[in-house]
Amino acid sequence: MKQCSTCREEFADKFSFCPVDGTPLADQLAEASDFIIPDREQVFSSLPVHSDAAIKQPPPAATVAAVRAPRTDEYHLTFVDDTGLTRRLMGELKEVAHNSELTWPEFKRDPFGYSGRFIKGYSSLLWRFFSTRNVAIATSTALLVVLSVVITFIVTGRNRAAEIAQMNKDLVLEQFLTPDEIPPEAEKAK
């Protein structure tokens, strides 16, 4: 059995990380050297002694936890919620529906005033968002790149269409061939 140094729960030997908080469990032997192991007398001298039976008992977990040296170089695995995209989207839509239910009485009471406040509030929110320096630079750059690509495709397409039209003008019709005029050997060769 392996014990997590953070949550103090025990797990089977097949686990490498604590399923609760992601603390590595494989280094339990290496972490044992991180513990300051006090003398038995030091641990039991700090405990209240009521009888000789209390001395024979091991120290409580809180006493051992207080003696452990802090470790700052540990890697803590972050667990991300793994619910599906559609489930998360449905949750967000339910929240929006709930918020709209809360504002429905106000909308029924004054639809034009509510709509005006709604538009004014969200437009000021968008303005504050897009007027921040980093967002403005990122948005401008994205628009510049997308518009450059679109303009490049349009110009290239028009130039290609003009080239095709010029090639069609350069073609000269010399004569029409009917199927009767094609010799039979030529058909077999094709």
HELIX and SHEET records of a PDB file:
HELIX    1   1 GLN A   28  ALA A   32  1                                   5    
HELIX    2   2 ARG A   40  SER A   45  1                                   6    
HELIX    3   3 ASP A   52  LYS A   56  1                                   5    
HELIX    4   4 ALA A   61  VAL A   67  1                                   7    
HELIX    5   5 LEU A   85  ARG A  109  1                                  25    
HELIX    6   6 PRO A  111  PHE A  130  1                                  20    
HELIX    7   7 ARG A  133  ASP A  170  1                                  38    
HELIX    8   8 PRO A  179  GLU A  181  5                                   3    
HELIX    9   9 PRO A  184  ALA A  189  1                                   6    
SHEET    1   A 2 LYS A   2  GLN A   3  0                                        
SHEET    2   A 2 GLU A  10  PHE A  11 -1                                        
END                                                                             
